[in-house]
Amino acid sequence: MDGKIVTLELDPHHAKVARSNFERAGVSERVDLRVGPALESLAALSAENAGPFDLIFIDADKPNNPNYLSCAMRLSRPGTVIICDNVIRDGAVLEGDGHDANVVGARAAFSFIGGDKRLDGTAIQTVGAKGYDGFAIAIVS
């Protein structure tokens, strides 16, 4: 992508706000903002032979975490850093009886990262106004 930053946004309103911020920051020519469902945008990036990317940040609908991670692997190279946000879920990922789709998606992210020999990863817990959460970070080897 010639050094461009690619960002995916589902909501057209949020995309409009993002474009405005990119323009105010003077970086809009360096950002490729794509609007629509992330899995469709990721498929398009793969079809365009985009990448590899140095950093992939996943912060979308949690039940699709394994799909996003799979796409991320196709768009990565050794050394790519992949971050999957909101995977601690206020500690619910550790509770075996949790069936919330977001919790299941977070667990699936950990399973994906732990099950792919090309990934070395860990989780980092954060605490803030939204409570306990955190992110998983993995490096492609």
C-alpha positions as CSV (number, residue, x, y, z in Angstrom):
1,M,0.0,0.0,0.0
2,D,3.0,2.3,-0.5
3,G,3.4,3.3,3.1
4,K,-0.3,4.2,3.5
5,I,-2.2,3.5,6.7
6,V,-5.4,1.5,6.1
7,T,-8.3,1.8,8.5
8,L,-11.6,0.0,8.3
9,E,-14.8,1.5,9.6
10,L,-18.3,0.0,9.6
11,D,-20.3,3.1,10.5
12,P,-20.4,5.9,7.8
13,H,-20.8,8.5,10.5
14,H,-17.7,7.4,12.3
15,A,-15.8,7.3,9.0
16,K,-16.9,10.9,8.4
17,V,-15.5,12.0,11.8
18,A,-12.3,10.1,11.1
19,R,-11.8,11.7,7.7
20,S,-12.3,15.1,9.2
21,N,-9.7,14.3,11.8
22,F,-7.3,13.1,9.2
23,E,-7.8,16.3,7.2
24,R,-7.2,18.5,10.3
25,A,-4.0,16.5,11.1
26,G,-2.8,17.0,7.5
27,V,-2.5,13.2,6.9
28,S,-5.5,12.4,4.8
29,E,-3.4,11.7,1.7
30,R,-1.6,9.0,3.7
31,V,-4.7,7.2,5.0
32,D,-6.9,4.7,3.1
33,L,-10.2,4.7,5.0
34,R,-12.6,1.9,3.8
35,V,-16.2,1.9,4.9
36,G,-18.2,-1.3,5.2
37,P,-18.1,-4.6,7.0
38,A,-14.5,-5.4,8.0
39,L,-14.5,-8.9,6.6
40,E,-15.5,-7.6,3.2
41,S,-12.8,-4.9,3.4
42,L,-10.2,-7.4,4.5
43,A,-11.2,-9.7,1.6
44,A,-10.8,-6.8,-0.8
45,L,-7.3,-6.0,0.7
46,S,-6.3,-9.6,0.2
47,A,-7.6,-9.6,-3.4
48,E,-5.6,-6.5,-4.1
49,N,-2.5,-8.2,-2.7
50,A,-2.2,-5.4,-0.1
51,G,0.4,-5.8,2.6
52,P,2.2,-7.0,4.2
53,F,1.5,-4.7,7.1
54,D,3.8,-3.9,10.0
55,L,1.0,-3.4,12.5
56,I,-2.6,-4.8,12.5
57,F,-5.0,-3.5,15.2
58,I,-8.2,-5.4,15.5
59,D,-11.1,-3.7,17.3
60,A,-14.3,-4.9,15.8
61,D,-17.2,-7.2,16.6
62,K,-15.6,-9.8,19.0
63,P,-17.4,-12.9,17.8
64,N,-15.4,-12.6,14.5
65,N,-12.0,-12.4,16.2
66,P,-10.8,-15.7,14.7
67,N,-11.9,-14.5,11.2
68,Y,-10.1,-11.2,11.7
69,L,-7.0,-12.9,13.0
70,S,-7.0,-15.3,10.0
71,C,-7.2,-12.4,7.6
72,A,-4.5,-10.6,9.6
73,M,-2.2,-13.6,9.1
74,R,-2.7,-13.4,5.3
75,L,-1.8,-9.7,5.4
76,S,1.3,-10.1,7.6
77,R,4.9,-11.1,7.4
78,P,7.5,-12.1,10.0
79,G,7.8,-9.3,12.4
80,T,4.2,-8.0,12.0
81,V,2.6,-7.0,15.3
82,I,-1.1,-7.9,15.7
83,I,-3.1,-6.4,18.5
84,C,-6.6,-7.7,19.3
85,D,-8.4,-5.2,21.6
86,N,-11.0,-5.8,24.3
87,V,-10.2,-9.4,25.1
88,I,-10.2,-9.4,28.9
89,R,-14.0,-8.5,29.1
90,D,-13.9,-7.5,32.8
91,G,-12.4,-10.9,33.6
92,A,-15.3,-12.9,32.1
93,V,-12.9,-14.8,29.8
94,L,-11.8,-16.8,32.8
95,E,-15.3,-17.8,33.9
96,G,-16.0,-21.1,32.3
97,D,-19.8,-20.6,32.2
98,G,-19.8,-17.4,30.3
99,H,-21.6,-17.7,27.0
100,D,-21.7,-14.0,26.0
101,A,-20.8,-13.8,22.3
102,N,-18.1,-11.2,23.0
103,V,-16.5,-13.4,25.7
104,V,-16.6,-16.4,23.4
105,G,-15.0,-14.2,20.7
106,A,-12.2,-13.1,23.1
107,R,-11.6,-16.7,24.1
108,A,-11.4,-17.6,20.4
109,A,-8.8,-15.0,19.9
110,F,-6.6,-16.5,22.6
111,S,-7.2,-20.0,21.1
112,F,-6.2,-18.7,17.7
113,I,-3.0,-17.0,18.9
114,G,-2.1,-20.0,21.1
115,G,-2.7,-22.5,18.3
116,D,-0.8,-20.8,15.5
117,K,2.9,-21.7,15.7
118,R,3.7,-18.6,13.7
119,L,2.5,-16.4,16.6
120,D,4.1,-15.5,19.9
121,G,1.6,-13.6,22.0
122,T,0.4,-12.5,25.4
123,A,-2.4,-10.5,27.0
124,I,-2.1,-7.2,28.8
125,Q,-4.8,-6.1,31.2
126,T,-5.8,-2.5,31.5
127,V,-8.0,-0.7,34.1
128,G,-9.8,2.5,33.4
129,A,-13.1,4.3,33.4
130,K,-14.6,1.4,31.4
131,G,-13.4,-1.2,34.0
132,Y,-11.1,-4.1,33.5
133,D,-10.2,-5.0,30.0
134,G,-7.1,-5.3,27.9
135,F,-5.6,-6.5,24.7
136,A,-3.8,-9.5,23.2
137,I,-0.6,-8.7,21.4
138,A,1.2,-11.2,19.1
139,I,4.2,-11.1,16.8
140,V,4.4,-13.1,13.6
141,S,7.5,-15.2,13.4
